[in-house]
Amino acid sequence: MIAFLLSTAALAAEPAAPAAPATDAPSTEAPAAAPKFEDLDVNKDLALDKTEVSKNESLTKAFATVDTDKNGKLSKDEFTAWVEKTTKG
């Protein structure tokens, strides 16, 4: 019994293992899903204007480049090409 108590006391006296250091490693979480054209096309005119894409920061920043025909709206083809380009990898 005394040996048991001594071994238990010895285990309790050992220092706890140090916590793992914090790292700046990238997150292993999957990236956010790409927006769906139909969800962004609020007025259902089959095109996206700047107002409709305003809640998507990356698409808003890329709007002028994505709008390849320069008509001020994104067609479904233009949008799909942007999604494929930005999610490829």
ZIBEL-V382527 format. One record per backbone hydrogen bond with DSSP energy under -1.0 kcal/mol. CO is the residue of the C=O (numbers start at 1). NH is the residue of the N-H. Records with the same first field share a line. If there is no record, write none. Layout:
CO = NH ; NH
This chain:
1 = 5
2 = 6
3 = 7
4 = 8
5 = 9
6 = 10
7 = 11
8 = 12
9 = 13
36 = 40
37 = 41
40 = 42
41 = 44
48 = 74
49 = 53
53 = 56
56 = 60
57 = 61
58 = 62
62 = 66
63 = 67
66 = 68
67 = 70
74 = 48
75 = 79
76 = 80
77 = 81
78 = 82
79 = 83
80 = 84
81 = 85
82 = 86
83 = 87
